Amino acid sequence: MNPSAVWAQAKSPPPLGLIPEKDTYVNSQYPEENFGAEEKILTSFAYCSEIMFLYFNLDQFPQDQLTSDKRAILNLWLDASSQPLQAVELEILLPQQNWQENELNWNNKPSLYPSELSVVLEATPGAQKIDLTPLLKKWLSGEEKNHGLAFYHSLDTFSRAYFSKENKKNPPSLTIEDKIVPALRRTSEAQDARLNTSITSATNKGEVEGASQPQALNQETQVKGTKTQKSFRDYFGQKTILPLASLWVISMAGFLVKLFKEFPLA
């Protein structure tokens, strides 16, 4: 059964995703040889030129699942590579016409044109994820005719060998995955949201209380002024000044009597 049909019936991508309907490679050193039945697909520019081809049947692809928060990922399992510490950036190429897996060779390969989609091929063994979302959307919308895709780079000593669909354990696959949002960014955005909420709340509170603040301040000043004036009258009012004046008169009289006794008039 066609893998794409199984995917459509399940209504959700299976763990392996969509397996290519055909994949192979061509070799300039063996221009008439076909490699469609091999368990590896190669791309290189070392001792010869090798171009890798893959084709996914998207007739029953669950297009409605490729939402704005999802991405289409090509999963490739790297088996071997030259220059193991060097990752290579290249542009995916698109075949201009259809091709047959068991007939394709260097001499009859289709013409290739750029896709305007650059990807990075890692040089470490294991699973590699390549984001094909822009290209897949063009295929699904009909903007680009789907004849598959090709990998090639004219870098000296460049070589990559991936497992093909004939390798049942680690075949290439096309899956729909969530877009990756860094945890630090999510935390920062959450903190920003809380900060904005706090600022807005404080601002709104200030707008509500701000109108009463000057009035309250004036009232407090008036109250303080009233207390000050009341205290002044308490100390220098009629009830206070008369006793003080009497005390002063008595004190002055005593002083004068004592003065006359010590210094009598002649």
C-alpha positions as semicolon CSV with decimal commas, in nm:
position;residue;x (nm);y (nm);z (nm)
1;M;0,000;0,000;0,000
2;N;0,117;0,351;-0,075
3;P;0,269;0,502;0,244
4;S;0,092;0,832;0,175
5;A;-0,243;0,650;0,169
6;V;-0,169;0,493;0,508
7;W;-0,089;0,840;0,643
8;A;-0,413;0,984;0,510
9;Q;-0,624;0,704;0,659
10;A;-0,461;0,749;0,999
11;K;-0,548;1,124;0,986
12;S;-0,223;1,196;1,169
13;P;0,143;1,141;1,076
14;P;0,273;0,800;1,187
15;P;0,605;0,791;1,379
16;L;0,807;0,732;1,061
17;G;0,619;0,998;0,863
18;L;0,587;0,982;0,488
19;I;0,845;0,757;0,321
20;P;0,967;0,868;-0,025
21;E;0,803;0,696;-0,316
22;K;1,142;0,686;-0,488
23;D;1,501;0,780;-0,408
24;T;1,835;0,717;-0,576
25;Y;2,155;0,889;-0,688
26;V;2,361;0,926;-1,002
27;N;2,738;0,900;-1,042
28;S;2,947;1,079;-1,306
29;Q;3,211;0,806;-1,293
30;Y;2,951;0,546;-1,387
31;P;2,725;0,750;-1,618
32;E;2,506;0,463;-1,734
33;E;2,469;0,278;-1,403
34;N;2,151;0,292;-1,197
35;F;2,163;0,278;-0,813
36;G;1,790;0,272;-0,738
37;A;1,797;-0,061;-0,551
38;E;2,077;0,031;-0,308
39;E;2,022;0,098;0,060
40;K;2,218;0,424;0,043
41;I;2,182;0,750;-0,147
42;L;2,491;0,963;-0,197
43;T;2,584;1,318;-0,285
44;S;2,946;1,418;-0,332
45;F;3,208;1,614;-0,524
46;A;3,516;1,422;-0,421
47;Y;3,659;1,175;-0,673
48;C;3,347;1,209;-0,884
49;S;3,016;1,395;-0,886
50;E;2,716;1,230;-0,724
51;I;2,367;1,382;-0,708
52;M;2,104;1,251;-0,467
53;F;1,735;1,244;-0,569
54;L;1,420;1,200;-0,356
55;Y;1,051;1,218;-0,443
56;F;0,752;1,226;-0,202
57;N;0,400;1,159;-0,329
58;L;0,193;1,444;-0,182
59;D;-0,140;1,354;-0,342
60;Q;-0,286;1,252;-0,008
61;F;-0,061;1,460;0,216
62;P;-0,257;1,598;0,520
63;Q;-0,222;1,959;0,411
64;D;-0,461;2,086;0,679
65;Q;-0,214;1,975;0,947
66;L;0,062;2,203;0,819
67;T;-0,058;2,502;1,022
68;S;0,138;2,816;1,110
69;D;0,277;2,655;1,426
70;K;0,403;2,346;1,239
71;R;0,688;2,271;1,000
72;A;0,759;2,004;0,740
73;I;1,081;1,818;0,821
74;L;1,286;1,592;0,596
75;N;1,455;1,333;0,816
76;L;1,776;1,184;0,679
77;W;2,000;0,930;0,848
78;L;2,366;0,998;0,777
79;D;2,578;0,687;0,736
80;A;2,915;0,834;0,635
81;S;3,076;1,164;0,543
82;S;3,407;1,321;0,454
83;Q;3,552;1,599;0,668
84;P;3,355;1,492;0,978
85;L;3,387;1,832;1,148
86;Q;3,251;2,037;0,858
87;A;2,884;2,119;0,804
88;V;2,800;2,225;0,449
89;E;2,535;2,475;0,346
90;L;2,386;2,418;0,004
91;E;2,081;2,506;-0,201
92;I;1,827;2,236;-0,276
93;L;1,787;2,172;-0,649
94;L;1,463;2,086;-0,829
95;P;1,432;1,847;-1,126
96;Q;1,255;2,000;-1,425
97;Q;1,079;1,677;-1,520
98;N;0,979;1,343;-1,378
99;W;1,232;1,060;-1,335
100;Q;1,220;0,687;-1,264
101;E;1,403;0,537;-0,968
102;N;1,512;0,221;-1,147
103;E;1,611;0,396;-1,470
104;L;1,783;0,717;-1,362
105;N;2,154;0,752;-1,433
106;W;2,403;1,031;-1,494
107;N;2,336;1,046;-1,867
108;N;1,957;1,066;-1,852
109;K;1,917;1,271;-1,534
110;P;1,677;1,568;-1,566
111;S;1,794;1,929;-1,573
112;L;1,809;2,091;-1,230
113;Y;1,726;2,444;-1,124
114;P;1,764;2,623;-0,785
115;S;1,482;2,616;-0,531
116;E;1,593;2,929;-0,341
117;L;1,593;2,715;-0,026
118;S;1,929;2,677;0,147
119;V;1,986;2,399;0,400
120;V;2,274;2,273;0,610
121;L;2,401;1,916;0,583
122;E;2,569;1,815;0,906
123;A;2,876;1,594;0,909
124;T;2,796;1,387;1,218
125;P;2,633;1,041;1,192
126;G;2,272;0,991;1,295
127;A;1,939;1,157;1,228
128;Q;1,940;1,497;1,059
129;K;1,640;1,727;1,026
130;I;1,600;1,957;0,726
131;D;1,318;2,211;0,723
132;L;1,134;2,188;0,389
133;T;0,830;2,395;0,489
134;P;0,870;2,673;0,227
135;L;0,924;2,423;-0,056
136;L;0,644;2,192;0,058
137;K;0,397;2,482;0,064
138;K;0,493;2,572;-0,294
139;W;0,432;2,212;-0,401
140;L;0,096;2,194;-0,224
141;S;-0,022;2,529;-0,363
142;G;0,086;2,440;-0,718
143;E;0,338;2,723;-0,734
144;E;0,608;2,463;-0,801
145;K;0,560;2,135;-0,984
146;N;0,658;1,845;-0,760
147;H;0,922;1,636;-0,936
148;G;1,110;1,576;-0,613
149;L;1,433;1,735;-0,496
150;A;1,806;1,687;-0,542
151;F;2,116;1,746;-0,328
152;Y;2,449;1,845;-0,476
153;H;2,744;2,067;-0,384
154;S;3,057;2,155;-0,582
155;L;3,282;2,164;-0,274
156;D;3,609;1,976;-0,315
157;T;3,622;1,655;-0,106
158;F;3,252;1,696;-0,016
159;S;3,078;1,362;0,038
160;R;2,766;1,243;0,222
161;A;2,602;0,899;0,229
162;Y;2,248;0,861;0,367
163;F;2,024;0,558;0,411
164;S;1,764;0,515;0,135
165;K;1,406;0,389;0,161
166;E;1,541;0,038;0,098
167;N;1,690;0,057;0,446
168;K;1,385;-0,047;0,651
169;K;1,532;0,064;0,984
170;N;1,624;0,425;0,904
171;P;1,465;0,534;0,575
172;P;1,422;0,900;0,479
173;S;1,089;1,044;0,593
174;L;0,880;1,359;0,578
175;T;0,711;1,454;0,905
176;I;0,506;1,740;1,047
177;E;0,653;1,875;1,368
178;D;0,601;2,164;1,605
179;K;0,805;2,475;1,547
180;I;1,084;2,506;1,800
181;V;1,060;2,803;2,037
182;P;1,364;2,839;2,266
183;A;1,276;2,796;2,635
184;L;1,471;3,110;2,727
185;R;1,265;3,313;2,483
186;R;0,939;3,173;2,618
187;T;1,050;3,262;2,975
188;S;1,150;3,609;2,866
189;E;0,819;3,664;2,690
190;A;0,631;3,547;2,999
191;Q;0,831;3,782;3,219
192;D;0,766;4,068;2,978
193;A;0,395;3,991;2,987
194;R;0,391;3,991;3,367
195;L;0,593;4,314;3,373
196;N;0,358;4,483;3,127
197;T;0,061;4,368;3,335
198;S;0,219;4,510;3,649
199;I;0,299;4,840;3,480
200;T;-0,054;4,866;3,338
201;S;-0,206;4,783;3,675
202;A;0,013;5,037;3,852
203;T;-0,065;5,301;3,589
204;N;-0,438;5,241;3,614
205;K;-0,417;5,257;3,991
206;G;-0,226;5,583;3,969
207;E;-0,487;5,726;3,735
208;V;-0,762;5,639;3,983
209;E;-0,579;5,757;4,293
210;G;-0,394;6,040;4,125
211;A;-0,699;6,268;4,120
212;S;-0,740;6,245;4,499
213;Q;-0,372;6,279;4,589
214;P;-0,343;6,660;4,553
215;Q;-0,670;6,706;4,740
216;A;-0,555;6,474;5,016
217;L;-0,222;6,658;5,032
218;N;-0,396;6,995;5,064
219;Q;-0,623;6,856;5,333
220;E;-0,325;6,722;5,522
221;T;-0,150;7,060;5,492
222;Q;-0,460;7,242;5,608
223;V;-0,494;7,006;5,903
224;K;-0,130;7,059;5,995
225;G;-0,170;7,436;5,957
226;T;-0,480;7,432;6,172
227;K;-0,295;7,240;6,439
228;T;-0,006;7,486;6,423
229;Q;-0,234;7,790;6,452
230;K;-0,431;7,628;6,733
231;S;-0,112;7,557;6,922
232;F;-0,003;7,923;6,882
233;R;-0,330;8,049;7,025
234;D;-0,307;7,797;7,304
235;Y;0,027;7,937;7,411
236;F;-0,044;8,306;7,351
237;G;-0,423;8,331;7,397
238;Q;-0,612;8,520;7,664
239;K;-0,624;8,228;7,902
240;T;-0,250;8,187;7,889
241;I;-0,118;8,547;7,866
242;L;-0,292;8,684;8,183
243;P;-0,134;8,434;8,426
244;L;0,206;8,493;8,269
245;A;0,167;8,874;8,298
246;S;0,064;8,849;8,666
247;L;0,364;8,630;8,742
248;W;0,591;8,878;8,570
249;V;0,447;9,175;8,768
250;I;0,490;8,993;9,099
251;S;0,846;8,899;9,011
252;M;0,935;9,257;8,915
253;A;0,781;9,396;9,239
254;G;0,985;9,159;9,451
255;F;1,297;9,252;9,262
256;L;1,238;9,628;9,317
257;V;1,174;9,581;9,691
258;K;1,497;9,391;9,730
259;L;1,683;9,653;9,527
260;F;1,558;9,942;9,746
261;K;1,659;9,759;10,064
262;E;2,016;9,709;9,945
263;F;2,055;10,052;9,788
264;P;1,838;10,298;9,989
265;L;1,785;10,640;9,843
266;A;2,001;10,914;9,997
